[in-house]
């Protein structure tokens, strides 16, 4: 079949997930971002053989919206990040699965007596 056989490219699949090219990674490759909502962002580093996925959450903005405070005074700029980034194959379904796993792990019920 020719190059235009109707199959979605990996880039097309990332765009369908909501990611947009945002430049180059520091170690080469492309960087893609997904602003999931106003406080949560995902970043992909697209290398020839794998994807490195990370995320950040503007925890300070989240707290301020609820009338909460982090620490003694300054809430602005308080970011939540994973301790380790995740390395994935060049597979949109693997990326979708990892984003779903991350979203589930971010659910927190501070009123849960089991905490």
C-alpha positions as CSV (number, residue, x, y, z in Angstrom):
1,X,0.0,0.0,0.0
2,X,1.0,3.6,-0.6
3,X,2.0,6.1,2.1
4,X,-1.6,7.5,2.1
5,X,-3.4,4.3,3.0
6,X,-5.6,6.0,5.6
7,X,-3.8,4.6,8.6
8,X,-3.3,7.2,11.4
9,X,0.3,8.0,12.1
10,X,1.7,8.0,15.7
11,X,1.6,11.8,15.6
12,X,-2.1,11.7,14.6
13,X,-2.8,9.3,17.5
14,X,-1.1,11.6,19.9
15,X,-3.1,14.5,18.6
16,X,-6.3,12.5,19.0
17,X,-5.4,12.0,22.6
18,X,-5.1,15.8,22.9
19,X,-1.4,16.2,22.9
20,X,0.2,19.1,20.9
21,X,3.8,19.5,19.8
22,X,5.5,22.0,22.1
23,X,9.1,22.0,20.8
24,X,12.2,19.9,21.3
25,X,13.2,18.0,24.4
26,X,16.5,18.9,26.1
27,X,18.0,15.5,25.1
28,X,16.6,15.6,21.5
29,X,13.3,14.3,20.2
30,X,10.1,16.2,20.4
31,X,8.2,17.4,23.4
32,X,4.3,17.2,23.4
33,X,2.0,18.7,26.0
34,X,-1.6,18.1,27.0
35,X,-3.3,20.7,29.2
36,X,-5.7,18.2,30.8
37,X,-7.5,20.9,32.8
38,X,-6.6,24.2,34.4
39,X,-4.3,22.7,37.0
40,X,-3.0,19.4,35.4
41,X,-0.6,19.1,32.5
42,X,1.0,16.1,30.9
43,X,4.3,16.2,29.0
44,X,5.6,13.6,26.6
45,X,9.2,13.4,25.4
46,X,9.1,11.6,22.1
47,X,12.4,9.8,21.3
48,X,13.1,7.4,18.5
49,X,12.7,4.3,20.6
50,X,10.4,5.3,23.5
51,X,8.2,7.9,25.2
52,X,9.0,9.5,28.5
53,X,5.8,10.7,30.2
54,X,5.5,13.1,33.1
55,X,2.9,15.4,34.6
56,X,2.5,18.4,36.8
57,X,-0.3,19.7,39.0
58,X,-0.6,23.3,40.1
59,X,-1.4,22.3,43.7
60,X,-1.2,25.9,44.9
61,X,-4.0,27.1,42.6
62,X,-6.1,24.1,43.6
63,X,-5.6,24.9,47.3
64,X,-6.3,28.6,46.8
65,X,-9.5,27.9,45.0
66,X,-10.7,26.1,48.1
67,X,-9.6,28.7,50.6
68,X,-6.7,26.5,51.8
69,X,-3.1,27.3,52.4
70,X,0.1,25.3,51.9
71,X,2.8,26.1,54.5
72,X,3.1,29.3,56.4
73,X,2.3,31.7,53.6
74,X,3.1,31.3,49.9
75,X,0.8,29.0,48.1
76,X,1.5,30.3,44.6
77,X,4.0,28.2,42.7
78,X,3.4,25.0,44.7
79,X,3.6,22.2,42.1
80,X,3.0,18.5,42.5
81,X,5.1,16.2,40.2
82,X,5.7,12.4,40.1
83,X,8.8,11.2,41.8
84,X,9.7,9.2,38.7
85,X,8.8,9.7,35.0
86,X,7.4,6.7,33.1
87,X,9.1,5.3,30.0
88,X,6.7,3.8,27.5
89,X,6.8,2.3,24.0
90,X,5.9,4.3,21.0
91,X,2.3,3.2,21.4
92,X,-0.7,5.5,21.8
93,X,-2.7,2.9,23.7
94,X,0.1,2.5,26.2
95,X,0.1,6.3,26.7
96,X,-3.7,6.3,27.0
97,X,-3.5,3.6,29.6
98,X,-0.8,5.4,31.6
99,X,-2.7,8.7,31.6
100,X,-5.8,6.8,32.9
101,X,-3.6,5.2,35.6
102,X,-2.2,8.5,36.6
103,X,-5.7,10.1,36.8
104,X,-6.9,7.3,39.0
105,X,-3.9,7.7,41.3
106,X,-4.5,11.5,41.7
107,X,-8.0,10.9,43.2
108,X,-7.7,11.7,46.9
109,X,-10.5,11.9,49.5
110,X,-9.0,13.8,52.4
111,X,-12.1,12.8,54.4
112,X,-11.3,9.1,54.1
113,X,-10.8,7.7,57.6
114,X,-8.4,5.1,56.2
115,X,-5.8,7.8,55.5
